[in-house]
């Protein structure tokens, strides 16, 4: 465990940044010199691996230092005053934020709820607190086998139901996948074994076919004068496959177990490649998705198509630029590595709000804070604001947890307003949920709804890509039946208030 391993992973560090991380390295190593993990290894190994992973994400030196120091107050009994004097208030704030999140435990709804509230408040204050905690949790999950059995399931559940979905909502798909798969075998051991068996049987021999098809794609692109590209493929995560099987029922209905990626320089190249592929191979109807023109709310951008390969196989192909690929893997963290400001950077506008959740945003991103607040593109997403306000929503722990699973961590559908704005809702949402997501006054006066230009009943389930138009009548008011056909907490809360049943 040498400091040079961390520094070698950092994004063009200055001398000051190297000195800061080195100082934190030595401070943490000395503070934890007598501490061991359950495995018998030095406790400092956990801090070292956390810092390395933060550096791999190109996080700033302050975050990496905080990653090294995140347990010195809680476990090594270093005083807050000493840490503040040695490393400054910003690092102290990050350490204290991560320490508070460490108290999140599944020991009764009341304590759990209080910990969740701290998590959400921390999210709305400085997004780096959450990223450090997610990365720290990753190493804990990688070594969970050494933890006493009676603790393993509780830690894994916490990871699967809170941290992994939060990573997904922040666009950190790689981290989300790893956390899910590491937790899955502890939470649902039998389902894990069955899913692994299905995955092995499905991809047995399929990878050879995929390699052949990948070579055919390379040849076809070269024949059409596309030469500056990279390709690879990925295997679907085990937990993600389990979830999809629970919805699709049959493995034959899952078409993205293996997916090819084509990475090209520009957005126009992406569309050109899509046209070439569709000219040579038949696409599967309904499976062409343009997340470049309409990015997901977590910032994800890419083109997806599913092709018949000609050998009785069906393969998903994802087409994106290098920048989109990094965003898809690292999400918000991909945007925290810019040091010189926005000028000359093609930063995804769907993630620019991140800078609002940094206390020193001018230093990291450039520009003035006042200028930032005037840009519509920098509005913090509503779901992040709601996380910060979750403490005000409900006083009953079990209800809050259930609402969070529904509203923030459930599978999502992405539907459009008639003007083309994307609305992000939980699966099985209705037009009433959509109306309240637009504005409470619209929700309170829904008279009728059109989906894809056709009048539908208000209990219609919305699907990805639907265009929803709400018809408002000032005389229309919520009624008790609406509670049965709405999915979101926000909609139910407004309905209950309107019909006089009070808060949730």
N, C-alpha and C positions, 0 to 999 in steps of 0.2 A: 504494500500500500504506500505509494509514493505520490507526492503532490504533482509531479510532472505528468502523471496519467490524467489527472483532472485538467491541468492547464492545456495539455495537447488536444483536448476535446472542446476547449472554449473558442468562441467566435472572435478571432483577431484581438486578443486581450491587450490592453495597454499595460504599462509597468505598474500603474496604480492599481489596476484590477488584479494583476498577478500578486502584488503585495498583499491586497485585501484577502484574497482566497488563501494564500499561504499562511497569513496570520490566523485566519479562522481554522485552517487545517491543524496548525500546531496547538492552538488553544483547545480545540475539541479533543485532540489526541491525548493531551495531558489531562484534561478534565475527566476523561473516560478510561484512563490507563488501567484501572483496577476492575473495570466492569466486563462481564461476560454475557453472551447471549445464551438462549436455551441450548443451542448447538454446541456450546463450549468455546465458540470462536470469540475473539475480541469484539466488544460492542462497537468499537470504532469502525469495524467493517461495514456496519449498517449505514453509518453516516457517510463513509467513503463512497459506497455504492450509490447512495442518494445523490450526492454531489456529482458523481460521474454522469448519472442519468439526466440531471438538470443541465449539465454542460452539453450533453448530446442533443438536448432540446434547444441549444443556443440561448439558454436563459442568461440574464445579466449576472455580473459578478456578485451583486448584492444578494440575489436569490441563491446562488451557489454557496456563498458564505453562510447564509441563513440555513441552508440545507445541512451544512456541516455542524452548525451550532444548535439545531432545533431542539436538542434534548439537554443542553447544558444547564438550563435553569431547573427543569422538571426532574431530571434524573441525576445530574452531577452536582446539583445544589449551588451552582454559581449564582451570585446575586444579580438581580435586575440592574442594580446600580453599576456593578462592575462591567457587565455586558454592555450597558449603555455607554459607559465611559470608553471602553475599548473599541466598540464597533459602531456607535452612533444610534440615534433614535429609530432610524428606518429599519435597520436589521433587528433591533430589539422588538419593534412592532411585528415584524414577520415571524420572529421566533415565538412571541406570545400568541400570535394568531394560530400558528401550527400547534402549539401546546394546547390551546383551548379545544381545537378540533380533535386532539388525541383523546379527549375525554368522552367522545361519542361512543356509547356502549349500548348494547341491547340488554339492559337490566331494568325493564319496566318502562312503560310508555312515557311517564312524566319526565324521567331523567333523559330518556332518548329525545324527547321533544325539545327539551332545553338545549341539548347538544346540537340538534338540528338548527335551532334558531341561531346559535352562535356561528354555525357553519354558514348560514345564509347571510348573516350580518357581515361576517368576514369577507364573503364573496363580493358584497356590494361596496366594501371599503378598499380592498386591494386584491385583485385577481391572482396575484402571485402567491398569496397564502394558500389558495386552493391547489394551485399547480404543485407547490412544494409538498403539500399533503398527499396529493395523488401519487407523486413519484416516490415519496417515502413509503406509502402503502404498497406500491408495486414490489419493493424489495422485501417488505414484511410477508407478502403473499408468496414470493418465491422461496421463502424459508419457513413457510407455515408448518411444514411437516415436523419441525423441531419443537413446536409449541405444544403444551399439554392438550390432550384430546378434548377435554371439556371446554376449552377455549376456541378450538379450531372452527367449529361451525358458527359460533357467534361472530367471529372476525370475518369469516367468509361471507356470511349473510349481509353483514354491514357493507362489505365490499361489493357484493353482487347487486344489492338493492339501492345503495346510496352512491358509492364512489364511482363504480363503473358507468352507470347511467349519466352521472354528472360529467365524467370525462367525455362521453359521447355528445352531450349537449354543448360542450365547449369545443367540439370539433376534433378532439384528440383521439382519433379512431384507433390508432395503434395501441395506445395506452388502454383504451376502453376494451379492446379485444383481449389483451393480455390479462387484465384484471378479471374479466368475465371467465376466461378459460381456467385461470388459476383457482377461482372460487367455486366453479361449477362442481368439481369432483367432491368437494366437502359438503356442499349444500344439498345436492341431489346425486349421491354416489351411484345409484342404480341407473338413473337416466343417463348419467355421464358414461357409464360402461356401454350402454346400449347405443348411444350416439356415436361413440368412438368406433364401435364395431361397424355401424352403418357407414360411417365416413371411410373407413379403411376398405370396406367391400366396394364402395362406390367409386373410389379413385383408383382402385387396383386396375391397372391397365389403361385407365383414362388419361394418366399423365403422359403416356407415350403418344396417345392420339392427340393430346393437346400440343405437345412439342411439334408434331407433324403439321398441325393446323397453324401453329405459330410461324413455322418456316414458310408455309404457303402465304400467310399475311405479309411477311417480310418481302417475299418475292413479288407479290402483287403491288406493294407500295413502291418498291424499287422500279418496277415496270412502268409505274405512273410518275416517275421522277421525284418520288419522296424518299430522300436518303438521310436526312438529318432527323433520326428518331431513335428511341430506345423502346425495348419491349421486355416485359417479364410477366409472370402470372402469380396469383395468390390462391391459397386454399382457404375456404371459408372457415371461420372460427368455430370451435366445437359447440359453444353455448349458442352462438348465432344460428347454427344449423338446428340445434334442438328447438329453439324458439320458432324457427320457420317450419319445422316439421309439425309442431303443435298446431300450426295454422293451416298448412297445406296437406297434412295427413300422410301423403305418399311422397317418397323420395323422388319419384318420377316427375313430380310437380315442382321440384326445386331446380332451377336452371343456373344458379350462380355458385355452385359448390366450388368450381374452378373458374376463375375469371382471368382473362388476358388484359394486360394494360399496354396501351400504346402512348408513349410520352413524346410530344413534339414541341417545337419552340414557341409557336404562337396560337392564339385562339382560331385564327383563320385556317391554320394547318389542321386543327382539330376537326373542323367541319369538312375540310377537303378529304381527310382520312375517312370520315364517316361516309362520305359520298362514294369513295373508292370501294370500301367494304360492302356497301349496299349494292353496288354495281356488279360485284362478283358473287356475293352470297346472299341468300334470301333472309331478310330479317323476320323475326317472330313478331307478328302484329301485337301492338299494345305494350311492347317491351322497349320502345325507343324513348329515352328520357333525356331531356336537355336541362341539366342542372347548371349549365353555363349561363344561359339566358335567365333562368329562374333558380338561383342558388337556394339551397336549403337554409333555413334560418340560422343554423350553426356555422354557416359560411362555406359549406361543401360545394365545390364546383367540379363538374365533369360531364362528359357525354357518355351515355350508356346505350348499348344496343345488344340484342341477343340474336345470334346467327345460327342458321342450319349449316353445319359444316360440310355436308355432302356424304358423310360416312355414318349417317343415322345419329349423329351427336348434335347437341345444342350447347353453345358456349356464349357466355356473356363477355363482351368486350368493353372496356372502359378507356376513353380517350381523353387526355388532359395535357396541360403544359407542365413543365417542371415545377413551376410555382404552385399550380393547383395541386400537384402531387404532394408537395411538402405540406401544404395547408390541410390536405385530406388526412395525412398521417399525424401531424402535430397540432393542427387546429390553432387555437389562440396562441400557443407557445411560438408558433412560426412568426408571429407578428411582434413578439416582445424582443426579438433579436436585432431589430433595426436601430442603429445608433445615430445615423446622420439625419434623421427626420424623414419626411415623406418625399421630398424632392427627388425625382428620378426613380422612385420606387413604385412599382405597380401593386399597391396594397389592396387587397380585397375590401371594398367598402362595407361589406356585410360584417366585417370584424373590426372596423375602425373604432367602434365604441369601447374597445378594450382599453384605450388610453385614458378614458374617463375613470377607469378603475385603478389608476396608478397615481400615487401621491406626487411623483416627480415627472409627470408626463412631458413637460417641455424639454427636460434633460434627455429623456429617452427618445422622444419622437420629433423634437424640434417644434418651433412655432409657439404661439402664446396660448395659454389656457383659455383666455377670453375668446380668442378666435375659434377655438375648438367647439365651445359651447353653442356657437351660432350655426354650426353645420348640421343639417338634418341627418346626414349620413352617419353622424356620430352618436345618434340617440341610442342610449342603452336599451337593448331588447326588453320587452315587457316582462318576459319570464325571469330575467335577471333581477329586474326591479321587484317583482313579486317575491323572489327568494329573499331579498333583503327585508321585505315587509311581512314575511310569513309569520313573524312573531305577533302580528296584529290580527291575523285572520281567525285564529281559533285557539281556545284555551284547553281543549280536550286533546290530549296527546294522541290517542289512537286515531281520532278523526283526522288530525293534521297529517300523520304519517300516511294514512290511506289517501288523503287528498294529494299529497306530494307525489305518491306513486302514480296516481291518475293524471295529474296535470303536468308534471315536469319530467317524470321518468318513464312514462308509458311510451309505447310505439306511437309514432306521429303520422298524421296525414297533412299534406301540403296542398291547400286549396287557394283559389284566386278570387279577388274582388273583380268586378267588371272592368276596372281600370288596370288590372294586371298585377296588383299588389299581392304578395304572398302572405297567407295566414297559416300559422302553425298550430294545429289542434291535436288532441289525443285521438287515436283511432276510435271509430264508432261515434264520433261527434255528429251532431245534428245541425241543421240551419240555425236553430236557436243559439247553440254554442257559438257558431260563427258570428251571429248578430251581436252577442254580448262581447265577443272578442274585438269587434270593430268599435263599438261604443255602447255603454250601458243604456243610453237613451234609445238607441236603435233596438236593442234587445227588449226593452220594456214595452215597445210598441210594434213588435212584429205582427204583421197581418197575414203575410203569405211569403213564399220563397220560390225562386226559380233556380234550378241547377242545370247548367249547360243549356240555358234558354227555355227550359221546360218547367211549367208549374209542378211542384212536388208537395207532398204532405210535409208537415213540420217535423215528423219523426223519421224522415229519410236519413239514412246513414251516408255521410260524405266520404268520398274516396279521393285518392291522390289525383291532382290535375283538374278537379271539378271547378267550374266557374260558378260562383254563388252570388245571386242577387237577392237582396232582402226588400220586400215591399212593406212600407211602414204606414200605419194608420194611427193617428193620435188617440183614437177611441179604443184601440186594441190594448189589452192589458194581460200580464202573465196570469196563469191559472195553475192550480195544483197539478194538473196532468203534465205540465211542462217539466216538473221535477223528474218524471219517469223517462223522459226522452232527451234529457241533457246529460252531458258527460263531465263538463268542467266544473270545478269548484266555484269559479267566478260566476258562471251562469246560475248555478243553484243558489248561491248566496243572494244574488240580486232578485231572483224569483221569490225566495222565502221572505225577503224584506218587503217585496211588493205585495205579497198576499198576507202579510202580517204575522208570519211565523218566526220573525226575528233572525238572528244570525245562525250560521251552521254550528 
